[in-house]
Structure formats: C-alpha cells, structure tokens
C-alpha cells in the first residue's frame, strides 16, 4: 500500500490553493512528504509567501525534551521567524492574535500518534479556536493515525479535567486522524474557516508500517512505531515516580524503578496473561530524567499481536502490579504537570479521578473497563459524523 498524505496531495497539486496568500506553517520534524522533504522547504521551493513558522511542544526542530520551554527564534536562514507555541506559561500555548492577523492561512501539518494526551492535537485545537471568527483560514494536511483508526480505548475526558494533555472530549485512544480531530472541533461549535486535505489510500485498519510511508520521529521520545503502539498506556507512568524509560533507547517500552524486582513483575504481568503482548524482565539505566544514572529493574513490553493488544489497559495493569510489589515506595507525581498544579497528573492523563481512586484502594483493574464501555459506544456513534475514511469490517 502507498498512502499519500495531505502534504503529498498539496505537492502534487503544486500548492495551488495556497498561492498568493500570506502563509504561516505549524509543523515539526515529521512534517515531511513521501520523499522526506519538509513542508517548510517545499513551500519555499514552490514560491509560497511564508511569513511565519510555528513550533509545538519540543520545538519546530523537535529538539527539546518533554515539558521543556522552547524559545522563539527570530529568524530562519535570515528570513522567516519561528514562533514557539510551548513556552514557560499556559499563555504561550497559543499564537498571539496580532501575529496571526498578519497571515491569510495557517497550514497545519503535524503527525499524531493516536493518544489524547499527545499534545500536538491540543496545539492544533488552540490554533483553530484562535482563528475562529477571524479572517485567518486554517488548512490541515492530514496524516495517518499510526496505530490505526479502528480501535478506541479508555475513558472519555471529564468536563472538569480539560488541559494541554486533554483538549478533546475523546477516549484515551481515539482512533482519529488529525484532520478528523480538526473537524470535530468545528462540529463542537468553533466557527473557523477550515479545510482538511484528506489522504489518499489510507484505511482505518492500517498501522503506519502498512502505509509505505517513512517513519520520522514526531518527538524526541517517539523513535519508532513500536513506541507509538505502547504509548497510550505507558505514558501513564509519567504520572508517578516510576521510570517510563525516558533517557533510554526504548522510551515507553522499558518501565521500572530501582526498587522493583523485574523478574517478579514480569511473572505477575504474564500470569494473567496480557492479550497480544509478553513482558520480559530487564535492567536499564536512564541517562536523564527520572532515576538518572541509577539502575532500574522492570520490564520491557513486547507486543506480539497489536490487534489484540490494549495499551491503555496494559498501562493500568503495570501500575497496579508495580505498586503492589512495593506499595510504600510508590508515589503519584506531585509536581505541576503540563502547566497544571491543582490536579494530579494521573487524573489529567486518564481524564477522570476514578482510576486513581480505584488504584489507591487496590481495586482490581480488571473491573475498570466496564465503567467506560457505554461512553465508548456513544463516542463511536458520534465520531462517524466527522470520519473522513470509512470504517472497515473486522
């Protein structure tokens, strides 16, 4: 299969719809066409009037680690300013209205990974909201959901837990593309002049390695498709004092802490067993972030059948098994998380306080998914109104 992204379609049409218009581009390192040329280079080569480049979390160049503020860069190659949409305060998450008034079109080309808390979709939403009711139009060049567009998993976002890691009322694993998420914003009443450039050739049952497209890291700790597959569950480990594998070559696949027994943890997790995955005991030493320089004991999760694997539920299983092993040493994150200091990080990620409360009273996680199944059915019905690509039979 050879999928053409929205950017590939724009290139094929020689950017005709953007010619003669003042342009801003929101992009990151994965904003490339099938031949690995970046959207900004392609736009300049085509002679488009590019006035501004915008960078989401990690920066336009994808250099910085998570939750590291990124400064504006006054110019690129002496010509084009780069504006950061991830600074030191929540106010920095949106472009300045005055700056956006200087452009006719905002072109958004961002690669998502299919989890509600991956922040590029939030940045897109904030830009859509800012452009609503103004003369600035938005064009979203669509890209595949790399973990597929069929499966949804996890609770919906509670109304009182909206944040930078929860800007959409969708499940943790939402099964949508960036273009479809953009259309959902307009359906929710945001009156923005929006055009989505759909892909050609993508099917909802396709993962990224079935598209024929190259994998480019959208963020520093998303090195491969295997990382993206486990991320909707392994990202939950950010909300506690265990290591989610940042500072290693296998972020989100290596999970552990210095005080855990990896062998016992792997045996406990495999005993259930986990559908579509096997856990292997490992030792690893993070070179930065949590437990930097210390040897951690834990597991590596090996996904053996990604259609059966439920990453969010796996994340809950791991949290429960790890805290049961050494309950006195387990702690939820207490520091501010993505600009929020009055709500626990685990609540922001899960979109509900119910999961933290259940884990705190050691309620078996096997009982939790039933609590959000009715919401998932309602969401699955709702999302059909903004799907760009038909659902496929399983």
C-alpha positions in Angstrom: 0.0 0.0 0.0 1.2 3.5 -0.8 -0.6 6.2 1.1 -0.5 9.9 0.0 -0.6 12.3 2.9 -2.3 15.7 2.8 1.1 17.2 2.2 1.7 14.8 -0.7 -1.6 15.9 -2.2 -0.6 19.6 -1.8 2.7 18.9 -3.5 1.0 17.0 -6.4 -1.3 20.0 -6.9 1.7 22.4 -6.7 0.2 24.2 -3.7 -2.3 25.9 -6.0 -4.8 26.6 -3.2 -2.2 28.5 -1.1 -0.6 30.7 -3.8 -1.0 34.4 -3.5 -1.8 34.1 0.2 0.3 35.1 3.3 1.1 31.8 5.0 2.0 30.5 8.5 3.0 26.9 8.9 2.7 24.9 12.1 4.9 21.9 11.8 7.6 19.7 13.4 10.3 17.2 12.1 7.8 14.6 10.9 6.0 17.1 8.6 7.6 15.6 5.5 6.4 14.2 2.2 6.9 10.7 0.9 10.4 11.7 -0.2 11.3 13.1 3.3 11.3 16.8 2.2 10.0 19.1 4.9 6.8 21.1 4.4 8.6 24.4 5.0 11.3 23.7 2.4 8.6 22.5 -0.1 6.6 25.7 0.5 9.5 27.9 0.0 10.7 26.0 -3.1 7.2 26.4 -4.5 7.5 30.2 -4.1 4.8 30.5 -1.4 4.7 33.6 0.7 5.7 32.1 4.1 5.6 34.7 6.8 6.0 32.6 9.9 6.8 29.1 11.2 5.2 27.8 14.4 6.6 25.0 16.5 4.6 22.9 19.0 6.0 21.1 22.1 9.6 20.1 21.6 10.0 23.0 19.1 9.9 23.3 15.4 13.1 21.3 15.1 11.9 18.7 17.7 15.0 19.2 19.9 13.7 19.7 23.4 12.6 17.1 25.8 9.0 17.0 27.2 7.9 19.9 29.4 11.0 22.0 28.5 10.0 25.5 27.4 11.1 26.4 23.9 12.1 30.0 23.0 11.1 31.9 19.8 13.8 32.1 17.2 13.8 35.4 15.5 14.6 34.1 12.0 15.4 31.0 10.0 18.1 31.4 7.3 17.9 35.1 7.8 14.2 35.3 6.6 11.4 33.6 8.5 10.7 33.9 12.2 10.0 30.7 14.2 7.3 31.2 16.9 7.2 28.7 19.8 3.8 27.5 21.0 5.3 25.9 24.0 6.8 28.4 26.4 7.1 28.9 30.2 3.4 29.5 30.8 0.0 28.4 29.6 -0.5 31.6 27.8 2.4 30.6 25.5 0.4 27.6 24.1 -1.5 29.9 21.6 -0.1 32.2 19.0 -0.6 35.9 19.5 -3.7 37.2 17.8 -1.8 40.1 16.4 0.8 37.9 14.8 -1.9 35.7 13.2 -3.7 38.7 11.8 -0.6 39.2 9.6 -1.4 35.9 7.7 -4.2 34.7 5.5 -3.8 31.0 6.0 -2.4 28.8 8.8 -1.2 25.5 7.3 -1.1 22.7 10.0 0.9 19.6 9.2 1.5 17.5 12.4 2.0 13.8 12.9 -0.1 12.5 15.8 0.3 9.1 17.5 -3.4 8.4 18.3 -3.5 9.1 22.1 -5.5 12.0 23.6 -2.5 13.2 25.7 0.0 13.6 22.8 0.0 17.3 22.8 0.2 18.2 19.1 -3.5 17.8 18.7 -4.1 20.2 21.6 -1.9 22.8 19.9 -3.9 22.4 16.7 -7.1 22.9 18.6 -5.9 26.1 20.3 -4.9 27.5 16.9 -8.4 26.6 15.5 -10.0 28.4 18.4 -7.8 31.5 17.9 -8.6 31.7 14.2 -12.3 31.2 14.7 -14.2 34.3 13.7 -11.2 36.0 12.1 -10.1 36.3 8.5 -7.4 33.7 9.0 -8.3 30.4 7.4 -6.8 27.1 8.5 -5.7 24.2 6.3 -4.9 20.9 7.9 -2.9 18.4 5.8 -4.0 15.1 7.1 -1.7 12.2 8.1 -2.3 8.5 9.2 -3.1 7.6 12.8 0.0 5.4 13.1 -1.7 2.9 15.5 -4.8 2.6 13.3 -8.2 4.2 13.2 -10.5 1.4 14.2 -9.9 0.8 17.9 -10.9 3.1 20.7 -10.0 2.6 24.4 -10.2 4.2 27.8 -12.5 6.7 29.5 -13.7 9.9 27.9 -12.4 13.2 29.2 -14.4 14.6 32.1 -15.6 18.2 31.7 -13.5 19.4 34.7 -10.2 17.9 33.5 -9.5 19.8 30.3 -5.8 20.6 30.0 -3.0 20.6 27.5 -3.0 16.8 27.7 -6.7 16.7 27.4 -8.2 19.2 24.9 -10.6 16.9 23.2 -13.7 15.0 24.7 -12.5 11.7 23.3 -11.2 8.4 24.8 -7.5 8.0 25.5 -7.1 6.0 22.3 -9.4 7.8 19.9 -8.8 6.2 16.6 -8.9 9.5 14.7 -6.6 11.4 12.4 -5.5 15.0 12.9 -7.9 16.0 10.1 -10.8 14.3 11.8 -9.9 15.8 15.2 -9.9 19.2 13.5 -13.4 18.5 12.0 -14.6 17.5 15.5 -13.6 20.9 16.8 -15.8 22.7 14.2 -18.6 20.3 15.0 -18.3 21.4 18.6 -19.2 24.9 17.6 -15.8 26.5 16.8 -16.6 28.7 13.8 -13.4 28.5 11.9 -12.7 28.6 8.2 -11.3 25.1 8.0 -10.2 23.0 5.1 -8.8 19.4 5.6 -6.7 17.9 2.8 -7.5 14.2 3.1 -5.1 11.4 2.4 -5.4 9.0 -0.5 -5.1 5.3 0.1 -5.3 5.1 3.9 -7.6 2.6 5.5 -8.7 2.7 9.1 -7.3 -0.8 9.8 -3.8 0.2 8.7 -0.9 0.9 11.1 2.0 3.1 9.9 4.2 0.2 8.7 1.4 -0.7 6.2 1.3 2.7 4.6 4.5 2.7 2.6 5.5 6.0 4.3 8.8 6.6 6.1 8.7 6.9 9.9 10.1 10.2 11.2 10.2 10.9 14.9 7.5 13.4 15.7 9.0 14.0 19.1 12.3 13.0 20.8 10.9 10.0 22.7 8.8 8.6 19.8 11.6 6.8 17.9 9.5 4.0 16.3 6.1 2.6 15.6 6.6 0.1 18.4 6.9 3.1 20.8 3.6 4.6 19.5 1.8 1.3 19.9 2.5 1.1 23.7 2.4 4.8 24.3 -1.4 5.2 25.1 -0.8 3.1 28.2 2.9 3.5 29.0 2.5 7.3 29.1 0.5 6.9 32.3 3.8 6.1 34.1 4.7 9.8 33.7 2.2 10.4 36.5 4.2 8.5 39.2 7.7 8.0 40.4 8.4 5.0 38.2 10.5 5.4 35.0 8.7 5.3 31.7 12.0 4.7 30.0 12.9 8.2 29.1 16.6 8.5 29.0 17.0 5.1 27.3 16.8 3.9 23.7 13.4 2.3 24.3 11.2 5.0 25.9 7.7 3.7 26.9 8.8 0.1 26.2 11.1 0.0 29.2 9.3 0.6 32.5 10.6 0.2 36.1 12.4 1.7 39.1 15.5 1.0 41.2 13.4 -0.7 44.0 11.4 -3.1 41.8 12.0 -6.8 41.2 11.8 -7.1 37.4 11.5 -10.9 37.4 8.6 -10.9 39.8 7.0 -8.1 37.9 7.2 -9.9 34.5 5.9 -13.1 36.0 2.9 -11.3 37.6 2.0 -9.5 34.4 2.4 -12.5 32.2 0.4 -14.7 34.6 -2.9 -13.0 33.6 -1.9 -13.1 30.6 -1.7 -9.8 28.7 -3.5 -10.1 25.4 -1.2 -9.5 22.5 2.0 -8.9 24.5 4.7 -10.5 26.6 6.6 -8.8 29.4 10.3 -9.6 29.8 12.4 -8.8 32.9 15.1 -6.2 32.2 17.6 -3.9 33.9 18.2 -0.4 32.5 19.9 2.9 33.4 18.2 6.1 32.3 20.7 8.7 31.3 18.3 11.6 32.0 15.0 12.4 33.8 13.6 10.0 36.5 16.3 7.8 38.2 19.0 9.3 36.0 22.2 7.3 36.3 20.6 4.6 38.5 20.0 1.0 37.6 16.3 0.3 37.3 14.7 -3.1 37.4 11.5 -3.6 35.5 10.1 -4.9 32.2 10.2 -4.4 28.5 6.8 -4.9 26.9 6.9 -6.9 23.6 3.8 -6.5 21.6 3.1 -9.8 19.7 -0.3 -9.0 18.3 -1.2 -5.3 18.0 -4.8 -6.1 17.1 -5.3 -7.8 20.4 -3.2 -5.5 22.5 -5.0 -2.9 24.6 -2.3 -0.4 25.5 -4.3 1.7 28.0 -5.4 -1.4 29.9 -1.8 -2.6 29.9 -0.7 0.6 31.5 -3.2 0.2 34.3 -2.0 -3.4 34.8 1.6 -2.3 35.1 0.8 0.5 37.5 -1.2 -1.9 39.8 1.5 -4.7 39.7 4.3 -2.3 40.4 2.7 -0.5 43.3 1.5 -3.8 44.8 5.1 -5.1 44.8 6.5 -2.2 46.9 3.5 -0.1 48.0 5.5 2.1 50.4 7.7 3.4 47.7 5.2 4.1 45.0 4.1 7.7 44.8 1.9 9.7 42.4 3.5 12.7 40.8 3.0 15.8 43.0 4.9 18.4 40.9 3.0 20.5 38.3 2.3 18.7 35.1 1.8 20.5 31.8 1.1 23.8 33.5 -1.5 22.3 35.9 -0.7 22.3 39.7 -4.1 21.7 41.3 -5.0 18.3 39.7 -2.9 15.1 39.9 -1.2 14.2 36.7 -2.8 10.8 36.6 -6.2 12.4 36.6 -5.3 14.7 33.8 -4.0 11.7 31.7 -6.8 9.4 32.4 -9.4 12.1 32.1 -11.1 11.0 35.3 -10.2 10.7 39.0 -11.9 7.3 39.2 -8.9 5.4 38.1 -6.5 6.9 40.6 -9.1 6.3 43.4 -9.5 2.7 42.3 -5.8 2.1 42.3 -5.4 3.8 45.7 -7.9 1.4 47.2 -6.3 -1.6 45.3 -9.4 -2.3 43.3 -8.6 -4.9 40.6 -8.0 -3.1 37.3 -9.9 -5.9 35.5 -13.1 -4.3 36.8 -12.4 -0.9 35.4 -13.0 -1.1 31.6 -16.7 -1.9 32.1 -17.1 1.6 33.7 -16.4 3.3 30.4 -17.9 0.9 27.8 -21.2 2.8 27.5 -19.3 6.1 26.9 -17.2 4.3 24.2 -20.3 3.1 22.4 -21.7 6.6 22.4 -18.4 8.1 21.2 -18.2 5.5 18.4 -21.6 6.6 17.2 -20.8 10.3 17.4 -17.4 10.2 15.6 -19.0 8.7 12.5 -20.2 12.2 11.7 -16.6 13.5 11.1 -14.8 10.5 9.8 -13.0 11.1 6.5 -12.2 7.5 5.9 -14.8 4.7 6.1 -14.8 2.1 8.9 -13.7 -1.3 7.7 -15.1 -4.7 8.7 -13.2 -6.6 11.3 
